[in-house]
Amino acid sequence: MLLPGSPTQKIGVPRLYRERIKEGRTRRHKEAVFDRKKLEVFTKDYLNPSETRKSITPLTYDTLSSFYYFRMVPLKVGNTYNIDIFDCKTLWNTEVKVLRREEIETQLGKFKTVVIQPILKSEGIFARSGDMYIWLTDDERRIPVLMKSKVKIGSIAATLVGGSYWPGKK
């Protein structure tokens, strides 16, 4: 399903997604290979040896590539969008709310941002333990500059600390 106002091209859809997690007792080593012609995904679990094939939609993304998709969508405050995300186990239709525009300051400077809230249902990178918020630059690049989420043992915040984002700046 295409999002309202989104491009019709399938730019940024994943072909391969690998997940290797070693966090305390949590261990995962999975892989998903997307077959866009057959609209299937082949998954392999290396720790609990198993393989599966599942159906996907034409615009199915993995947890990380969904960020790229939202860089192309015109985000309007108050709107809610849906995106299909496959987490190496289940295909989730994930709701993403556009909450507000906000200016924030990080060690890289001030940013005008759009704050989005994905309503995660999967066990992916961030288990559904609490609300997640992502601050994207409010321009055509939509660079994620801040992310905050609650996790089982507390909360995390990820802040962009470098890169070559700014034209004309070194």
N, C-alpha and C positions, 0 to 999 in steps of 0.2 A: 504494500500500500504506500502511495506517495503522500508525503505530508503536504498540507496546504501551502502553496507558494514555493514548493521545492522544485529543484531541477528534475527533468524527466530522465536525465542520464544517470546511470548507475555508477557514479564516481565514488571510489573509496570502498566499494564492497569487498569484504575479505575473501581471500582464496584459502588461506591457512591461518590457524590460530593455535598457538601452543601455550600451555599453562604449566609452570613448574613452581610449586609453592612448598616451602619448608618453613613453617612458623610454629614453634613449640611442638605440639603433638600433631598438628595438621600437616598432612603430606598429600600433594596432588601432583600428578604428572600425566597430563592429558593433551590430546591433539584433536583438532577438528579440521577436516579438509572439505571445503565448500565446492560443490559441483553446480554451477549456475545453469547449465543446460538442462540437467535432470531435476533441478530444484531439490537437491538432496545434500545432506551433510554426512560425511563418514567420520565417526569418532573412534578414537583408540585410547584406552586407559592402560597406561604402562604399569601402574602399581597394583591394580586389581585387574589382571589381564582380561580385557573384554573389548569387543568391537561392536559398533552399531551403525545403522543407517537410518536417518530420519528425514522427513520432508521439511522443506523450508519455503519461505515466501521469496519472491524476486528481490526484495529489499531487506534481507536478513543480515544483521551485523553481529559481530562479537562484542564483548564488553568494551574493548578499547576503540575499535573502529567506529563505534556509535558516536564518539566525540567528533570524528571527522565529518560525519553526516550532519551534525548540528551546526557545523561551521558554515554550511551552505543554506541553511533554512533561515528565512527572515523571522527573527524572534520578536513577537509582539507581547508586551506585558499583559498578563491576564489570560493569555491563550494556553491551552494544553495540547501537546502533541503526543503521538504514539509512534513507537518504533519497535520493530521485531528484533530481539536480541537472543542469540543462541549462546549458552554458557557451557558448552561441552556436554550437556546433559539434557536440557530442556529448552524449547523455544518459548520465550516470554514476550508478550505484547506489553511493552513497558511504557508507562505514562511519564511524560516530562512536562513539568509546569514551569512557565516563565513568570517569575515572581515580581521582579522589580529591576529598575536601573539604579545603580549605586556607584559612587566614587569611592575607591579604596586606595590605601597607600601601602606599598610593600617596600622592601629594600631596593627595588628597581625604580621606584617613583610612584606617582599617582596614576591611576587608571580609571577611566569611565568604563563601567562594566554592566553586563546583563547577568542577573542571578537566576540560575535555573535549578530545579529540584527534580532529579529523577526518582521515581518511586520504584526502587529496586525490589524484585521478588526473588532474585536468584542467589545462589551461593557463590557467585563469581568472586572477583577480587575483594569486594566489600560485602560481607554477609549482611543481610537485612536486619541490622541491630538497632538502627535509628535513622534519623533523617540525614540525607546527604545534600549538600549545597555546592554548586560550582559557579564561580565568577568568571565569565568570559569577557574579553575586551569587547566594548560596544563599537566595533568597527567591522569592516569586511573580513578581517582575519579571524576573529573570534578565538583568540588565544586563551586557553585556560590559565589564569594567573593565580587562582586560589581555589582550593577544594577543602571542605570540612565535612567530617562524617563521624558518627558514633560507631564504635566497633565493640565487640564483646568485652574487651578489657579496658575500655575507656573511650577516647576519641583521638582522631588524627586530623592534622591540618597539613596540606601540601601546598607550598608556595613556589611559584616560578622564581628562580634565582639567577637566571642568565639566559642568553641566547642572542640571536641576531634579528630580533623582531623589528627594531626601529630603523626605518629608512633614514639615512643621513647621519646616524649616530654610530660611533665605533666603540 
